[in-house]
Amino acid sequence: MTNVTKTFLPPLDEYNQILKQAWDAGWITNRGTLVLKLERELKDFLNVSNVIALTNGTLPLQIAIKALKLSGEIITTPFSYVATTSSIVWEGCEPVFVDIHPEFLTIDESRIEEAITPKTTAILATHVFGNPCAVEEIQTIAGKYGLKVIYDAAHAFGVTFKGKSIFEYGDVSTCSFHATKLFHTGEGGALFFRDDQMYETYFYHHNFGHKGKEDFQGVGINAKMSELQAAMGLAVLPYVPSLIDSRIKIVKHYHQELSQFNSIKIREGTKWNCSYFPILFESEAQLIESMKRLNGKGIYPRRYFYPSLNKLSYINYDPMFVSEDIASRILCLPIAHDLDMTVVDNICKWIKG
Ligand SMILES: *Cc1c(COP(=O)(O)O)cnc(C)c1O
């Protein structure tokens, strides 16, 4: 069976060796040495200003909204994972969707201004499949209207744009280290931000609002990463460059064999991480037919993102023509560090008929 992705598991003895440090210290959570070490290593590896390791990739979205004191309307993309929208709703704000660009698949920056109202406080956009949003144009708009910018960068581990980590754009970026993501800690995630002065604010929000043992700075939640998660991250991180290399090879192969299909257009200036490989069918019927054929051979690609988030039951429906159209025709093909090229060849053959 071949799934859309496969978790990279580091050699068990390497994981155990790191884990032993937690055993020796008798300390498995509350920001022990492994979490601190992972944060340091992430900072070096990604070349970013600030990082706070968290327990998953959804809480950083919620914490970002809370810490930036957002209210009212947040402009967002309908083409993302549900966590992008649900976090806005969970924090008592209203998601206002702006349709996506038909090739980049990220929020269409040319349509953001017309969606801004006096109630708008922020833009929350997703770097879809690791493809950066139009970060410079979005910054210009945000500056003009005094809006905050949050990026759901769950797919964007290791991506750079114009020579800088993509996590350095916007007010804050969130990442997921879920087992299905390129870099993972089993479950996990992080907040990345440039502004050193925001460190304390994000920090207390992720740790119950604690300011020291007995004092509280404000309302917080528990989103701390554990030592067990950090141990996995420390064991996986050294392999990330080779994981990306093997994905680049697979993506090249898919592109060659499936040249008649459109995929995602990567923005110029990007060093992409090949985190996903989507193809677009001409119709939903063709997608379903192709998917059934693959399933019959034990190949399980994934309709992702599907459905378009403006169709969620708890959202006042407003049509998003591009996003709904793309969501109905897009299929993410299997991609993993150890996916055999003969399997890739077969997948390409079976997609075509
Ligand atoms: C995976 C993902 C999330 C959620 O991350 P978790 O770690 O599973 O909470 C959020 N947004 C996007 C775009 C994702 O792909």
The ligand as a MOL file (V3000), in Angstrom:
LIG
                    3D

  0  0  0     0  0            999 V3000
M  V30 BEGIN CTAB
M  V30 COUNTS 15 15 0 0 0
M  V30 BEGIN ATOM
M  V30 1 C -1.0910 20.1640 9.1650 0
M  V30 2 C -1.6760 21.5110 9.0160 0
M  V30 3 C -2.1560 22.2530 10.1190 0
M  V30 4 C -2.3490 21.6650 11.4730 0
M  V30 5 O -1.2260 21.1700 12.0540 0
M  V30 6 P -1.3300 20.1160 13.2640 0
M  V30 7 O 0.0850 19.9750 13.7010 0
M  V30 8 O -1.8980 18.8620 12.7140 0
M  V30 9 O -2.1930 20.7300 14.3130 0
M  V30 10 C -2.5570 23.5580 9.9000 0
M  V30 11 N -2.5350 24.1120 8.6850 0
M  V30 12 C -2.1070 23.4360 7.6020 0
M  V30 13 C -2.0760 24.1200 6.2740 0
M  V30 14 C -1.6930 22.1090 7.7280 0
M  V30 15 O -1.3180 21.4170 6.6470 0
M  V30 END ATOM
M  V30 BEGIN BOND
M  V30 1 1 1 2
M  V30 2 1 2 3
M  V30 3 2 2 14
M  V30 4 1 3 4
M  V30 5 2 3 10
M  V30 6 1 4 5
M  V30 7 1 5 6
M  V30 8 2 6 7
M  V30 9 1 6 8
M  V30 10 1 6 9
M  V30 11 1 10 11
M  V30 12 2 11 12
M  V30 13 1 12 13
M  V30 14 1 12 14
M  V30 15 1 14 15
M  V30 END BOND
M  V30 END CTAB
M  END
